[in-house]
Amino acid sequence: MALPLPLALVLILAGVWTLVVWPPFLRRILKDPRARDEAGRATRFMMVHLMLISTSMVLGLATAIIGIRAAVG
């Protein structure tokens, strides 16, 4: 299935957007006092956000790769 160039560019843009937006959010989560308990262990707050961010970044990378492959040929 061939994807038109404008749609491939939308996929690339969506993937890049995801890869740019989530890392600063991760830095804020890691600094949040709710991320660790009194003993310094990771809390559910941190774990849930780490899963959300890592899943989003993997999907964003896949989206960008699909867009690039569609744009190239």
N, C-alpha and C positions, 0 to 999 in steps of 0.2 A: 504494500500500500504506500503510495507516494503522498507526502504531506506538502501542501503548498507552502512556499517560503514565508508568507506572513504568519501562518500558524506555527511554523518552526521557530520563528523569532519570538512569538509569544511564549513558547515553552522555554526557550533560552532565557528570556527575561524573567519568567516566573522562577526558574531554577536559581538564577543569580540573585534575585531578590531574597529568596529564602536563605541562601548562603551568606548574604550580607546582614540580614536582620537578626538572625538567631544568635550569633556569637556575642554581641553586646548584651543581649538578654541573659545569656548564660553567665557572663561576668557579674551581672547584677544579682542573679540568683545565688551565686557562690559567696557574695558578700552579705547577703541577707542574713540577719540574726536567726531567722527561722530555719535556716539550712542545716544547722548543727545543734545538737543538744549540749547540755552542760559539760558532758564528758568529751565533746568534740566529734562525736559520731554523727554520720549523715542521718538526717531525719527523713520521714516520708515526703515532706515538702520538697526536699532536695531530690530525692529519688524519682518522684513523679515528674518533676520538671526536667531532670536529666533524660528520662525516657521520652518525654514530649519533644525536647530539643533534638536529641539524637535521631529520633524517627523522622522529624521534619527535615533535618539536614540530609539524611540519606535519601528521602524522597525528592528533595530539592536538587540534589546532585544527579539523581536518576533522570529527573525532568530535564535538566540542562543537557545531559548527555544525549537523551532522546532528541531534543531539539537540535543539537549540533549535528548529530548523525542525519537527521531529516534535512537539514539545511545543506549539508555537504553533498548528500547524494544518497 
